[in-house]
Each structure stands twice: as structure tokens, then as C-alpha cells.
Amino acid sequence: GIDPFTMLSSGDLTSASWELVVRVDHANGEQQTEITLRVSGDLHIGGVMLKLVEQMNIAQDWSDYALWWEQKRCWLLKTHWTLDKCGVQADANLLFTPQHKM
């Protein structure tokens, strides 16, 4: 019973999956949820956001939400970019939050 995801035949790290923790601001602004996603470096930003919304299973308008990278103080707005291309790794502090807060 060897997990095929942990065994990397070629030692190719780009296909390795890892855990990314993203904090989510709720619409009411009162609380945050921490979501842990299993991602790989070739997952794109749009895919991360899709996974987050699916995992939370909350019916609300997510259209204004985007990923904010706290250490870099920047929005990850290029949804077609991969995590590798953005330089996002497991230690990134990401916040899924509305872009247009009061």
C-alpha cells in the first residue's frame, strides 16, 4: 500500500502535492475560517480559489474575493498563473478576502 502521491518516480518536485493554509474572511467580516488545501505547484490561482469555495460550501457571492498574500502585500490576481510562477509555497500566508472592503 504505497501512496502513489508520495512516491515521486522521477524525483520531480513540481508534481509533489503539499498543504496550503488559506484564511477566509466571511462576508459579515466578523470571523475567519482556516482552510487547508492539498495543492501542487502547477495548480493555478483560479483553481485554488475554486477549491476554497467548494470546500467551504457556503452559498454567497464570491465574485469580489481574491487571494491576498500577506508577506508580499500583494493580490494574486493573475488567475491563470500557477503557484510555482507566483512563488507561492507552503509557508505563504494567504487570505481569501473581498478586494473592495469598506
C-alpha positions in Angstrom: 0.0 0.0 0.0 2.3 2.8 -1.2 0.5 6.1 -1.7 1.2 7.0 -5.4 1.2 10.7 -4.5 4.0 10.4 -2.0 6.2 8.3 -4.3 7.7 10.5 -6.9 9.3 8.3 -9.5 11.5 10.9 -11.1 12.1 13.0 -8.0 10.3 15.8 -9.8 9.2 18.2 -7.2 6.8 20.1 -9.4 4.3 17.2 -9.2 4.5 16.9 -5.4 1.5 17.9 -3.5 1.7 19.9 -0.3 -0.6 21.7 2.1 -1.5 25.3 1.7 -3.4 27.0 4.5 -5.7 29.9 3.4 -7.7 32.1 5.8 -11.1 33.1 4.6 -12.8 36.3 5.5 -16.5 35.8 5.8 -19.0 38.2 4.2 -20.0 39.6 7.5 -16.4 40.4 8.3 -16.7 39.0 11.8 -14.9 35.8 11.6 -12.3 33.9 9.6 -12.0 30.2 8.7 -8.8 28.4 8.1 -8.9 26.1 5.1 -6.2 23.6 4.4 -5.9 22.7 0.7 -3.9 19.9 -0.9 -2.2 21.7 -3.8 0.7 21.2 -6.2 2.9 23.9 -7.8 1.2 23.5 -11.1 -2.2 24.4 -9.8 -3.2 27.9 -10.9 -4.6 30.6 -8.7 -8.1 30.2 -10.1 -8.0 26.6 -9.2 -7.0 27.4 -5.6 -10.0 29.8 -5.4 -12.3 27.2 -6.8 -11.1 24.6 -4.3 -11.6 27.0 -1.4 -15.2 27.8 -2.5 -16.0 24.1 -3.0 -14.6 23.2 0.4 -16.5 25.9 2.3 -19.7 25.1 0.6 -21.2 28.4 1.5 -23.7 29.9 -0.8 -22.6 33.5 -1.2 -21.3 35.8 -4.0 -17.6 35.1 -4.2 -17.1 37.3 -7.2 -15.3 40.1 -5.4 -13.0 37.7 -3.5 -9.3 37.3 -4.3 -6.2 35.9 -2.7 -4.1 38.4 -0.7 -0.5 37.4 0.0 0.3 38.9 3.4 4.1 38.7 3.3 4.3 40.2 -0.1 1.4 42.6 0.4 0.0 41.9 -3.0 -3.1 40.5 -4.6 -2.7 37.2 -6.6 -5.0 38.4 -9.4 -3.5 36.5 -12.3 -5.8 33.5 -12.0 -4.1 31.6 -14.8 -0.7 31.8 -13.1 0.4 28.7 -11.3 1.5 28.7 -7.7 5.1 28.0 -8.9 5.0 31.0 -11.2 3.7 33.2 -8.3 6.3 31.8 -6.0 3.7 30.6 -3.5 4.9 27.9 -1.2 3.6 26.1 1.9 4.8 29.0 4.1 2.7 31.6 2.3 0.2 33.5 4.4 -2.8 33.8 2.1 -6.1 35.4 2.8 -9.2 34.9 0.7 -11.0 38.2 1.1 -13.1 40.8 -0.8 -10.9 43.2 -2.8 -13.2 46.1 -2.2 -13.6 46.3 1.6 -15.1 49.3 3.3 
